């Protein structure tokens, strides 16, 4: 499996994000459960796509710069039929490495109370609960996590 940095409007990235939004809409029973401003090409610092050995896009994720060396993980997604393939840990590791190389010291993220699979994944990856931040502060279904990033490797 490989990780490619792609533009926000990359067709595979767009298709994966559409799948993520459809799954979230189904879980929460609403077409828009985003408490804050949806990510876009204007505010995503990096977006990556995981591809299998055939080049098929099997996962994605991005980072939004929150300032002060902190980034927010956005639109992490692996389609249900590809979960367990190792794509999600590779995407998250690539995002963390990208952030470390730029001197970011912390990543945060928000997931929801109807996404126990995401909570398990992020917890296993070393993310711990943090106070709700930004647009999520008043969202009753939001669960927020964070991770301090180690210094970049020399």
Secondary structure as GFF3:
##gff-version 3
##sequence-region A 1 154
A	DSSP	beta_strand	2	5	.	.	.	ID=ss1
A	DSSP	alpha_helix	11	28	.	.	.	ID=ss2
A	DSSP	beta_strand	44	51	.	.	.	ID=ss3
A	DSSP	beta_strand	57	67	.	.	.	ID=ss4
A	DSSP	beta_strand	70	77	.	.	.	ID=ss5
A	DSSP	three_ten_helix	80	82	.	.	.	ID=ss6
A	DSSP	alpha_helix	87	101	.	.	.	ID=ss7
A	DSSP	beta_strand	106	112	.	.	.	ID=ss8
A	DSSP	alpha_helix	116	124	.	.	.	ID=ss9
A	DSSP	beta_strand	128	129	.	.	.	ID=ss10
A	DSSP	three_ten_helix	134	136	.	.	.	ID=ss11
A	DSSP	beta_strand	142	148	.	.	.	ID=ss12
###
